[in-house]
Amino acid sequence: MSHLANAGAEARCAPASRLLLGTSLVLVAFNLRPVFSSASTLLPEIRETLGLSGLGASILTTLPVICLGLFSPLAPRLSRWIGTERTLLGAVLLLACGTALRGLPSIPLLLLGTAVAGACIAVGNVLLPGLVKRDFPDRPALMTGWYTMALCAGAAGAAGLTLPLKHSLGLSLGGALAIWALPALLAGLFWLPQILSRGSQAGQLRPPVQSLWRSRLAWHITLFMGLQSALAYCVFGWLVPILRERGLDGVTAGAVVSMSVMMQAGACLLAPHLAVRGRDQRAINVGLSVLAVVALLGLLFAPLWSVWFWAALQGVWQGGLIAVALTVIVLRARDSHVAAQLSGMAQCVGYLLAAAGPLLVGLIHGWTGGFAWSAVLFVLLGAGAAVNGWFAGRALHV
């Protein structure tokens, strides 16, 4: 605990260093989502150029989400072994390598690069919130806001800019995928001074919460997190192909998804404040789950001229849903130690569950030749999120 206080005090005493640290964290956060939406934007071209099957497309959109679940437990161990700063630097640089590897004209290398990138994103997902809490103890809300907006900006930028960059710069398909390695390298350069100035700070080993995996409330929270994440990654992985199949050109479809993801940023800032004002979070959890699905159905079936409207609504509701799911983890834990353990459980199991969403969308498209029957999947995911969100929203502690 003393080292955490010293780190926070050190940051407060050096405004320039603190500004560099904050900028570095935001840049790292920006790079934790482009892998998902850049491949989604180019999915028709990837299938045509590389001969990727429908099953292969499903695996490509699902693989990074699986890696989020599989590699999340690795982050705390690496942090204890070599220090948080070095672990994060290694993750960012490996993320750049994995993203660049996706640019080579080979299906195995495309999948390998995606898996490497997904593993690195998992490590970043786990480490960044702890760094924000450690180094900005007096401004957690401000830094969390910037961190969340950077996540949304990364996803939105990759969705909206990948095709325009490909056309304007005359890039090949591989070049358009690999170009997102450049901001990851930039983030690594900005993070390097943290290694030089602080060195390696190993974390304290604390015992696990033994009863957590036997707690019904913890499982409701985990399932709520996983099912709402499944909806979110269906949007990241398949909304651009859905809109392109409905008749939009690739650039417009990417712009629609980019706008939708940016709408999530505002909702992520507002929803937690609304969630904590009530006696509990049952109503907001259920309401957002239902509204997110309604907006997705609008994107599937409403007239094409209205997709901007439905995309904006989907962004607001989905962003709010993501934010309240993370808020519930904090509210249901009695202390930071339980919150960290509960977050690890929710991310590990939740992301593995979430991986089923984009995989099933791809399989449904392969079986039926279209996306219409995906509506059944969206309704089932939303209903599951609503039910578990109701139980997770009760004013109890794990």
Contacts in CASP RR format, 6 or more apart in sequence:
PFRMAT RR
TARGET T0000
AUTHOR 0000-0000-0000
METHOD contacts of the structure
MODEL  1
MSHLANAGAEARCAPASRLLLGTSLVLVAFNLRPVFSSASTLLPEIRETL
GLSGLGASILTTLPVICLGLFSPLAPRLSRWIGTERTLLGAVLLLACGTA
LRGLPSIPLLLLGTAVAGACIAVGNVLLPGLVKRDFPDRPALMTGWYTMA
LCAGAAGAAGLTLPLKHSLGLSLGGALAIWALPALLAGLFWLPQILSRGS
QAGQLRPPVQSLWRSRLAWHITLFMGLQSALAYCVFGWLVPILRERGLDG
VTAGAVVSMSVMMQAGACLLAPHLAVRGRDQRAINVGLSVLAVVALLGLL
FAPLWSVWFWAALQGVWQGGLIAVALTVIVLRARDSHVAAQLSGMAQCVG
YLLAAAGPLLVGLIHGWTGGFAWSAVLFVLLGAGAAVNGWFAGRALHV
3 201 0 8 1.000
4 134 0 8 1.000
4 137 0 8 1.000
5 137 0 8 1.000
7 134 0 8 1.000
7 135 0 8 1.000
7 201 0 8 1.000
8 134 0 8 1.000
8 135 0 8 1.000
8 136 0 8 1.000
8 137 0 8 1.000
10 17 0 8 1.000
11 17 0 8 1.000
11 18 0 8 1.000
11 21 0 8 1.000
11 135 0 8 1.000
11 136 0 8 1.000
12 18 0 8 1.000
12 138 0 8 1.000
17 197 0 8 1.000
18 135 0 8 1.000
18 136 0 8 1.000
20 190 0 8 1.000
20 193 0 8 1.000
21 135 0 8 1.000
21 194 0 8 1.000
22 135 0 8 1.000
22 136 0 8 1.000
22 143 0 8 1.000
22 146 0 8 1.000
23 190 0 8 1.000
24 187 0 8 1.000
24 188 0 8 1.000
24 190 0 8 1.000
24 191 0 8 1.000
24 193 0 8 1.000
24 194 0 8 1.000
25 128 0 8 1.000
25 131 0 8 1.000
25 132 0 8 1.000
25 143 0 8 1.000
25 146 0 8 1.000
25 147 0 8 1.000
26 146 0 8 1.000
26 147 0 8 1.000
26 150 0 8 1.000
27 150 0 8 1.000
27 183 0 8 1.000
27 186 0 8 1.000
27 187 0 8 1.000
27 188 0 8 1.000
27 190 0 8 1.000
27 191 0 8 1.000
28 88 0 8 1.000
28 92 0 8 1.000
28 124 0 8 1.000
28 128 0 8 1.000
28 187 0 8 1.000
28 188 0 8 1.000
28 191 0 8 1.000
29 128 0 8 1.000
29 146 0 8 1.000
29 147 0 8 1.000
29 150 0 8 1.000
29 151 0 8 1.000
30 150 0 8 1.000
30 151 0 8 1.000
30 153 0 8 1.000
30 154 0 8 1.000
30 183 0 8 1.000
30 187 0 8 1.000
31 92 0 8 1.000
31 95 0 8 1.000
31 154 0 8 1.000
31 180 0 8 1.000
31 183 0 8 1.000
31 184 0 8 1.000
31 187 0 8 1.000
32 121 0 8 1.000
32 124 0 8 1.000
32 125 0 8 1.000
32 128 0 8 1.000
32 151 0 8 1.000
32 154 0 8 1.000
33 121 0 8 1.000
33 151 0 8 1.000
33 152 0 8 1.000
33 154 0 8 1.000
33 155 0 8 1.000
33 158 0 8 1.000
33 236 0 8 1.000
34 99 0 8 1.000
34 154 0 8 1.000
34 155 0 8 1.000
34 157 0 8 1.000
34 158 0 8 1.000
34 180 0 8 1.000
34 183 0 8 1.000
35 64 0 8 1.000
35 95 0 8 1.000
35 99 0 8 1.000
35 102 0 8 1.000
35 114 0 8 1.000
35 117 0 8 1.000
35 118 0 8 1.000
35 121 0 8 1.000
35 158 0 8 1.000
35 180 0 8 1.000
36 61 0 8 1.000
36 64 0 8 1.000
36 65 0 8 1.000
36 155 0 8 1.000
36 158 0 8 1.000
36 233 0 8 1.000
36 236 0 8 1.000
36 237 0 8 1.000
37 154 0 8 1.000
37 155 0 8 1.000
37 156 0 8 1.000
37 157 0 8 1.000
37 158 0 8 1.000
37 159 0 8 1.000
37 160 0 8 1.000
37 162 0 8 1.000
37 236 0 8 1.000
37 237 0 8 1.000
37 240 0 8 1.000
37 257 0 8 1.000
37 261 0 8 1.000
38 158 0 8 1.000
38 159 0 8 1.000
38 162 0 8 1.000
38 176 0 8 1.000
38 177 0 8 1.000
38 180 0 8 1.000
39 46 0 8 1.000
39 60 0 8 1.000
39 61 0 8 1.000
39 102 0 8 1.000
39 114 0 8 1.000
39 177 0 8 1.000
39 237 0 8 1.000
40 61 0 8 1.000
40 159 0 8 1.000
40 236 0 8 1.000
40 237 0 8 1.000
40 238 0 8 1.000
40 239 0 8 1.000
40 240 0 8 1.000
40 241 0 8 1.000
40 257 0 8 1.000
41 158 0 8 1.000
41 159 0 8 1.000
41 160 0 8 1.000
41 162 0 8 1.000
41 163 0 8 1.000
41 240 0 8 1.000
41 250 0 8 1.000
41 253 0 8 1.000
41 254 0 8 1.000
41 257 0 8 1.000
42 162 0 8 1.000
42 163 0 8 1.000
42 166 0 8 1.000
42 173 0 8 1.000
42 176 0 8 1.000
42 177 0 8 1.000
43 57 0 8 1.000
43 60 0 8 1.000
43 61 0 8 1.000
43 237 0 8 1.000
43 240 0 8 1.000
43 241 0 8 1.000
44 241 0 8 1.000
44 244 0 8 1.000
45 173 0 8 1.000
46 52 0 8 1.000
46 57 0 8 1.000
46 60 0 8 1.000
46 110 0 8 1.000
46 173 0 8 1.000
47 53 0 8 1.000
47 54 0 8 1.000
47 57 0 8 1.000
49 105 0 8 1.000
49 173 0 8 1.000
50 105 0 8 1.000
50 106 0 8 1.000
50 107 0 8 1.000
50 110 0 8 1.000
51 107 0 8 1.000
52 60 0 8 1.000
52 107 0 8 1.000
54 362 0 8 1.000
54 365 0 8 1.000
54 366 0 8 1.000
55 363 0 8 1.000
55 366 0 8 1.000
56 107 0 8 1.000
57 362 0 8 1.000
58 358 0 8 1.000
58 359 0 8 1.000
58 361 0 8 1.000
58 362 0 8 1.000
58 363 0 8 1.000
59 111 0 8 1.000
59 359 0 8 1.000
60 110 0 8 1.000
60 111 0 8 1.000
60 114 0 8 1.000
61 233 0 8 1.000
61 236 0 8 1.000
61 237 0 8 1.000
61 238 0 8 1.000
61 358 0 8 1.000
61 359 0 8 1.000
61 361 0 8 1.000
61 362 0 8 1.000
62 355 0 8 1.000
62 356 0 8 1.000
62 357 0 8 1.000
62 358 0 8 1.000
62 359 0 8 1.000
63 111 0 8 1.000
63 114 0 8 1.000
63 115 0 8 1.000
63 118 0 8 1.000
64 114 0 8 1.000
64 115 0 8 1.000
64 117 0 8 1.000
64 118 0 8 1.000
64 121 0 8 1.000
65 229 0 8 1.000
65 233 0 8 1.000
65 351 0 8 1.000
65 354 0 8 1.000
65 355 0 8 1.000
65 358 0 8 1.000
66 351 0 8 1.000
66 352 0 8 1.000
66 355 0 8 1.000
67 115 0 8 1.000
67 117 0 8 1.000
67 118 0 8 1.000
67 119 0 8 1.000
67 121 0 8 1.000
67 122 0 8 1.000
68 118 0 8 1.000
68 121 0 8 1.000
68 122 0 8 1.000
68 125 0 8 1.000
68 347 0 8 1.000
68 351 0 8 1.000
68 354 0 8 1.000
68 355 0 8 1.000
69 122 0 8 1.000
69 347 0 8 1.000
69 348 0 8 1.000
69 349 0 8 1.000
69 350 0 8 1.000
69 351 0 8 1.000
69 352 0 8 1.000
69 355 0 8 1.000
70 119 0 8 1.000
70 122 0 8 1.000
70 348 0 8 1.000
70 352 0 8 1.000
71 118 0 8 1.000
71 119 0 8 1.000
71 122 0 8 1.000
71 123 0 8 1.000
72 122 0 8 1.000
72 123 0 8 1.000
72 125 0 8 1.000
72 126 0 8 1.000
72 344 0 8 1.000
72 347 0 8 1.000
72 348 0 8 1.000
72 351 0 8 1.000
73 344 0 8 1.000
73 348 0 8 1.000
74 119 0 8 1.000
74 122 0 8 1.000
74 123 0 8 1.000
75 87 0 8 1.000
75 122 0 8 1.000
75 123 0 8 1.000
75 124 0 8 1.000
75 125 0 8 1.000
75 126 0 8 1.000
75 127 0 8 1.000
76 126 0 8 1.000
78 87 0 8 1.000
78 123 0 8 1.000
79 87 0 8 1.000
79 127 0 8 1.000
79 202 0 8 1.000
79 203 0 8 1.000
80 202 0 8 1.000
80 203 0 8 1.000
80 205 0 8 1.000
81 202 0 8 1.000
82 200 0 8 1.000
82 202 0 8 1.000
83 200 0 8 1.000
83 201 0 8 1.000
83 202 0 8 1.000
83 203 0 8 1.000
84 127 0 8 1.000
84 131 0 8 1.000
84 201 0 8 1.000
84 203 0 8 1.000
85 191 0 8 1.000
85 194 0 8 1.000
85 195 0 8 1.000
85 198 0 8 1.000
85 199 0 8 1.000
85 200 0 8 1.000
85 201 0 8 1.000
86 195 0 8 1.000
86 199 0 8 1.000
86 200 0 8 1.000
87 123 0 8 1.000
87 127 0 8 1.000
88 123 0 8 1.000
88 124 0 8 1.000
88 127 0 8 1.000
88 128 0 8 1.000
88 131 0 8 1.000
88 191 0 8 1.000
89 188 0 8 1.000
89 191 0 8 1.000
89 192 0 8 1.000
89 194 0 8 1.000
89 195 0 8 1.000
90 120 0 8 1.000
91 120 0 8 1.000
91 121 0 8 1.000
91 123 0 8 1.000
91 124 0 8 1.000
91 127 0 8 1.000
92 120 0 8 1.000
92 184 0 8 1.000
92 187 0 8 1.000
92 188 0 8 1.000
92 191 0 8 1.000
93 184 0 8 1.000
93 185 0 8 1.000
93 188 0 8 1.000
94 116 0 8 1.000
94 119 0 8 1.000
94 120 0 8 1.000
95 116 0 8 1.000
95 117 0 8 1.000
95 118 0 8 1.000
95 120 0 8 1.000
95 121 0 8 1.000
95 184 0 8 1.000
96 181 0 8 1.000
96 182 0 8 1.000
96 184 0 8 1.000
96 185 0 8 1.000
96 188 0 8 1.000
97 113 0 8 1.000
97 116 0 8 1.000
97 181 0 8 1.000
98 112 0 8 1.000
98 113 0 8 1.000
98 114 0 8 1.000
98 116 0 8 1.000
98 117 0 8 1.000
98 120 0 8 1.000
98 181 0 8 1.000
99 113 0 8 1.000
99 117 0 8 1.000
99 177 0 8 1.000
99 178 0 8 1.000
99 180 0 8 1.000
99 181 0 8 1.000
99 184 0 8 1.000
100 178 0 8 1.000
100 181 0 8 1.000
101 109 0 8 1.000
101 110 0 8 1.000
101 112 0 8 1.000
101 113 0 8 1.000
101 116 0 8 1.000
101 178 0 8 1.000
102 109 0 8 1.000
102 110 0 8 1.000
102 113 0 8 1.000
102 114 0 8 1.000
102 117 0 8 1.000
102 174 0 8 1.000
102 177 0 8 1.000
102 178 0 8 1.000
103 109 0 8 1.000
103 110 0 8 1.000
103 173 0 8 1.000
103 174 0 8 1.000
103 175 0 8 1.000
103 177 0 8 1.000
103 178 0 8 1.000
104 110 0 8 1.000
104 174 0 8 1.000
105 173 0 8 1.000
105 174 0 8 1.000
110 177 0 8 1.000
122 347 0 8 1.000
122 351 0 8 1.000
125 347 0 8 1.000
126 344 0 8 1.000
126 347 0 8 1.000
128 147 0 8 1.000
129 144 0 8 1.000
129 147 0 8 1.000
129 343 0 8 1.000
132 140 0 8 1.000
132 143 0 8 1.000
132 144 0 8 1.000
132 147 0 8 1.000
133 140 0 8 1.000
133 336 0 8 1.000
136 142 0 8 1.000
136 143 0 8 1.000
145 268 0 8 1.000
145 269 0 8 1.000
148 265 0 8 1.000
148 268 0 8 1.000
148 269 0 8 1.000
148 323 0 8 1.000
149 265 0 8 1.000
149 266 0 8 1.000
149 268 0 8 1.000
149 269 0 8 1.000
152 261 0 8 1.000
152 262 0 8 1.000
152 264 0 8 1.000
152 265 0 8 1.000
152 268 0 8 1.000
153 262 0 8 1.000
153 265 0 8 1.000
155 236 0 8 1.000
155 261 0 8 1.000
156 257 0 8 1.000
156 258 0 8 1.000
156 259 0 8 1.000
156 261 0 8 1.000
156 262 0 8 1.000
157 258 0 8 1.000
157 261 0 8 1.000
158 180 0 8 1.000
159 240 0 8 1.000
159 254 0 8 1.000
159 257 0 8 1.000
159 258 0 8 1.000
159 261 0 8 1.000
160 251 0 8 1.000
160 254 0 8 1.000
160 255 0 8 1.000
160 257 0 8 1.000
160 258 0 8 1.000
161 258 0 8 1.000
162 176 0 8 1.000
162 177 0 8 1.000
162 179 0 8 1.000
162 180 0 8 1.000
162 254 0 8 1.000
163 176 0 8 1.000
163 250 0 8 1.000
163 251 0 8 1.000
163 254 0 8 1.000
164 251 0 8 1.000
165 171 0 8 1.000
165 176 0 8 1.000
165 179 0 8 1.000
166 173 0 8 1.000
166 175 0 8 1.000
166 176 0 8 1.000
167 251 0 8 1.000
169 179 0 8 1.000
171 179 0 8 1.000
206 337 0 8 1.000
208 341 0 8 1.000
209 337 0 8 1.000
209 338 0 8 1.000
209 341 0 8 1.000
209 342 0 8 1.000
209 398 0 8 1.000
212 218 0 8 1.000
212 338 0 8 1.000
212 341 0 8 1.000
212 342 0 8 1.000
212 345 0 8 1.000
212 398 0 8 1.000
213 345 0 8 1.000
215 398 0 8 1.000
216 391 0 8 1.000
217 332 0 8 1.000
217 391 0 8 1.000
217 392 0 8 1.000
217 394 0 8 1.000
217 396 0 8 1.000
217 397 0 8 1.000
217 398 0 8 1.000
218 332 0 8 1.000
218 342 0 8 1.000
218 345 0 8 1.000
218 398 0 8 1.000
220 388 0 8 1.000
220 389 0 8 1.000
220 391 0 8 1.000
220 392 0 8 1.000
221 328 0 8 1.000
221 329 0 8 1.000
221 332 0 8 1.000
221 342 0 8 1.000
221 346 0 8 1.000
221 388 0 8 1.000
221 392 0 8 1.000
221 398 0 8 1.000
222 345 0 8 1.000
222 346 0 8 1.000
222 349 0 8 1.000
222 350 0 8 1.000
223 350 0 8 1.000
223 353 0 8 1.000
223 384 0 8 1.000
223 388 0 8 1.000
224 285 0 8 1.000
224 325 0 8 1.000
224 328 0 8 1.000
224 385 0 8 1.000
224 388 0 8 1.000
224 389 0 8 1.000
224 392 0 8 1.000
225 325 0 8 1.000
225 326 0 8 1.000
225 329 0 8 1.000
225 346 0 8 1.000
225 347 0 8 1.000
225 350 0 8 1.000
226 346 0 8 1.000
226 349 0 8 1.000
226 350 0 8 1.000
226 351 0 8 1.000
226 353 0 8 1.000
226 354 0 8 1.000
226 385 0 8 1.000
227 353 0 8 1.000
227 354 0 8 1.000
227 381 0 8 1.000
227 382 0 8 1.000
227 384 0 8 1.000
227 385 0 8 1.000
227 388 0 8 1.000
228 289 0 8 1.000
228 292 0 8 1.000
228 318 0 8 1.000
228 321 0 8 1.000
228 322 0 8 1.000
228 325 0 8 1.000
228 382 0 8 1.000
228 385 0 8 1.000
229 322 0 8 1.000
229 325 0 8 1.000
229 350 0 8 1.000
229 351 0 8 1.000
229 353 0 8 1.000
229 354 0 8 1.000
230 353 0 8 1.000
230 354 0 8 1.000
230 355 0 8 1.000
230 356 0 8 1.000
230 357 0 8 1.000
230 358 0 8 1.000
230 381 0 8 1.000
231 292 0 8 1.000
231 293 0 8 1.000
231 296 0 8 1.000
231 318 0 8 1.000
231 321 0 8 1.000
231 357 0 8 1.000
231 378 0 8 1.000
231 381 0 8 1.000
231 382 0 8 1.000
231 385 0 8 1.000
232 318 0 8 1.000
232 319 0 8 1.000
232 321 0 8 1.000
232 322 0 8 1.000
232 354 0 8 1.000
233 354 0 8 1.000
233 355 0 8 1.000
233 357 0 8 1.000
233 358 0 8 1.000
234 296 0 8 1.000
234 357 0 8 1.000
234 358 0 8 1.000
234 361 0 8 1.000
234 374 0 8 1.000
234 377 0 8 1.000
234 378 0 8 1.000
234 381 0 8 1.000
235 257 0 8 1.000
235 260 0 8 1.000
235 261 0 8 1.000
235 296 0 8 1.000
235 314 0 8 1.000
235 318 0 8 1.000
236 261 0 8 1.000
236 358 0 8 1.000
237 358 0 8 1.000
237 361 0 8 1.000
238 358 0 8 1.000
238 361 0 8 1.000
238 362 0 8 1.000
238 371 0 8 1.000
238 374 0 8 1.000
239 253 0 8 1.000
239 256 0 8 1.000
239 257 0 8 1.000
239 260 0 8 1.000
239 299 0 8 1.000
239 311 0 8 1.000
240 250 0 8 1.000
240 253 0 8 1.000
240 254 0 8 1.000
240 257 0 8 1.000
241 371 0 8 1.000
242 299 0 8 1.000
242 300 0 8 1.000
242 371 0 8 1.000
242 374 0 8 1.000
243 252 0 8 1.000
243 253 0 8 1.000
243 254 0 8 1.000
243 256 0 8 1.000
243 257 0 8 1.000
243 299 0 8 1.000
243 307 0 8 1.000
244 250 0 8 1.000
244 253 0 8 1.000
245 370 0 8 1.000
245 371 0 8 1.000
246 304 0 8 1.000
246 307 0 8 1.000
247 304 0 8 1.000
248 256 0 8 1.000
248 304 0 8 1.000
248 307 0 8 1.000
256 307 0 8 1.000
256 308 0 8 1.000
256 311 0 8 1.000
257 311 0 8 1.000
259 308 0 8 1.000
259 311 0 8 1.000
259 312 0 8 1.000
260 311 0 8 1.000
260 312 0 8 1.000
260 314 0 8 1.000
260 315 0 8 1.000
260 318 0 8 1.000
261 315 0 8 1.000
263 311 0 8 1.000
263 312 0 8 1.000
263 314 0 8 1.000
263 315 0 8 1.000
263 316 0 8 1.000
263 319 0 8 1.000
264 315 0 8 1.000
264 316 0 8 1.000
264 318 0 8 1.000
264 319 0 8 1.000
264 320 0 8 1.000
264 322 0 8 1.000
266 316 0 8 1.000
266 319 0 8 1.000
267 315 0 8 1.000
267 316 0 8 1.000
267 317 0 8 1.000
267 318 0 8 1.000
267 319 0 8 1.000
267 320 0 8 1.000
267 323 0 8 1.000
268 319 0 8 1.000
268 320 0 8 1.000
268 322 0 8 1.000
268 323 0 8 1.000
269 323 0 8 1.000
270 320 0 8 1.000
271 284 0 8 1.000
271 288 0 8 1.000
271 319 0 8 1.000
271 320 0 8 1.000
271 321 0 8 1.000
271 323 0 8 1.000
271 324 0 8 1.000
271 327 0 8 1.000
272 323 0 8 1.000
272 324 0 8 1.000
272 326 0 8 1.000
272 327 0 8 1.000
274 284 0 8 1.000
275 281 0 8 1.000
275 284 0 8 1.000
275 323 0 8 1.000
275 324 0 8 1.000
275 327 0 8 1.000
275 328 0 8 1.000
275 331 0 8 1.000
276 327 0 8 1.000
276 331 0 8 1.000
279 395 0 8 1.000
280 393 0 8 1.000
280 394 0 8 1.000
280 395 0 8 1.000
281 324 0 8 1.000
281 327 0 8 1.000
281 328 0 8 1.000
281 331 0 8 1.000
281 389 0 8 1.000
281 392 0 8 1.000
281 393 0 8 1.000
282 389 0 8 1.000
282 390 0 8 1.000
282 393 0 8 1.000
282 394 0 8 1.000
284 324 0 8 1.000
285 321 0 8 1.000
285 324 0 8 1.000
285 325 0 8 1.000
285 328 0 8 1.000
285 385 0 8 1.000
285 386 0 8 1.000
285 389 0 8 1.000
285 390 0 8 1.000
285 392 0 8 1.000
285 393 0 8 1.000
286 386 0 8 1.000
286 389 0 8 1.000
286 390 0 8 1.000
287 386 0 8 1.000
288 317 0 8 1.000
288 320 0 8 1.000
288 321 0 8 1.000
288 324 0 8 1.000
289 321 0 8 1.000
289 382 0 8 1.000
289 383 0 8 1.000
289 384 0 8 1.000
289 385 0 8 1.000
289 386 0 8 1.000
289 389 0 8 1.000
290 382 0 8 1.000
290 386 0 8 1.000
291 313 0 8 1.000
291 317 0 8 1.000
292 314 0 8 1.000
292 317 0 8 1.000
292 318 0 8 1.000
292 321 0 8 1.000
292 382 0 8 1.000
293 378 0 8 1.000
293 379 0 8 1.000
293 381 0 8 1.000
293 382 0 8 1.000
294 317 0 8 1.000
295 310 0 8 1.000
295 311 0 8 1.000
295 313 0 8 1.000
295 314 0 8 1.000
295 315 0 8 1.000
295 317 0 8 1.000
295 318 0 8 1.000
296 314 0 8 1.000
296 375 0 8 1.000
296 378 0 8 1.000
297 375 0 8 1.000
297 378 0 8 1.000
297 379 0 8 1.000
298 306 0 8 1.000
298 310 0 8 1.000
299 307 0 8 1.000
299 310 0 8 1.000
299 311 0 8 1.000
299 314 0 8 1.000
300 371 0 8 1.000
300 372 0 8 1.000
300 374 0 8 1.000
300 375 0 8 1.000
300 378 0 8 1.000
301 372 0 8 1.000
301 375 0 8 1.000
302 310 0 8 1.000
321 385 0 8 1.000
328 389 0 8 1.000
328 392 0 8 1.000
328 393 0 8 1.000
329 339 0 8 1.000
329 342 0 8 1.000
329 343 0 8 1.000
329 346 0 8 1.000
330 339 0 8 1.000
331 393 0 8 1.000
332 342 0 8 1.000
332 392 0 8 1.000
332 393 0 8 1.000
332 396 0 8 1.000
332 397 0 8 1.000
332 398 0 8 1.000
333 339 0 8 1.000
333 342 0 8 1.000
333 397 0 8 1.000
333 398 0 8 1.000
334 397 0 8 1.000
334 398 0 8 1.000
338 398 0 8 1.000
342 398 0 8 1.000
357 377 0 8 1.000
357 381 0 8 1.000
360 374 0 8 1.000
360 377 0 8 1.000
361 371 0 8 1.000
361 374 0 8 1.000
361 377 0 8 1.000
364 370 0 8 1.000
364 371 0 8 1.000
364 373 0 8 1.000
364 374 0 8 1.000
364 377 0 8 1.000
365 371 0 8 1.000
365 374 0 8 1.000
END
